[in-house]
C-alpha cells in the first residue's frame, strides 16, 4: 500500500426503529427503576435497547418463534410472495417452480342438514 492510499473504513449500517407508545412507556419505566436504584446512573434509550438486545440469546425460543409467527403471519403477503417467485421463475425460463400448490374447497352442507331446513 502506498502512502497516498488510505485503507477503506467500513462503518456498520445504522437502522433507526420507531417504537410504539407502549414500548416507550415501558422503557421509560425501566430507566426510572435504574435511576431509583442507583443515583448517578444515566442511560440513554439507545444504550439501553442495545444492552437489552446484546444480552439476549442469539436464537429465539420455540415459544417466541411461535408467538411471532402467530402475530405477524399474513396469508395474503405469503401468497403474493409465492406469485413473485413463480413469475421470476417463468422469466428465467424455469418450468418447475419447486413447489406444489394444493387448493382445498369448502365442503358442501350435508344433504340431511339442507332437507331439515326446507319446509
JODA-V885633 format. One record per pair of residues at least 12 apart in sequence whose C-alpha atoms are under 10 Angstrom apart, sorted by the first residue. I is the first residue (numbers start at 1). J is the second residue. Records with the same first field share a line. If there is no record, write none. Layout:
I: J ; J
This chain:
24: 45
27: 45 ; 48 ; 49
28: 45
30: 48
31: 43 ; 44 ; 45 ; 48
82: 97 ; 99 ; 101
85: 97 ; 98
86: 98 ; 99
